[in-house]
């Protein structure tokens, strides 16, 4: 049996990555992450190329309650 998602691209990358805000070097994962609440996650990034540190904030939409 083979499982495949038809909407794989809709989910985005499995692991966060970002360009350095200072030099543009690709960073493949945050050094630290913090869940602030059900809708927000803060990531701390540290660039190995230029030692710049910065934060990003990921915001998800509020989940709507489904009727019973």
RAKA-V358376 format. One record per backbone hydrogen bond with DSSP energy under -0.5 kcal/mol. NH is the residue of the N-H (numbers start at 1). CO is the residue of the C=O. If there is no record, write none. Layout:
# RAKA-V358376
nh:NH co:CO
nh:NH co:CO
This chain:
# RAKA-V358376
nh:4 co:2
nh:8 co:5
nh:10 co:7
nh:11 co:7
nh:11 co:8
nh:12 co:9
nh:18 co:27
nh:20 co:25
nh:24 co:20
nh:27 co:18
nh:31 co:44
nh:32 co:44
nh:34 co:42
nh:36 co:34
nh:36 co:40
nh:37 co:40
nh:41 co:58
nh:42 co:34
nh:43 co:56
nh:44 co:32
nh:45 co:43
nh:45 co:54
nh:47 co:52
nh:51 co:47
nh:54 co:45
nh:56 co:43
nh:58 co:41
nh:59 co:57
nh:60 co:39
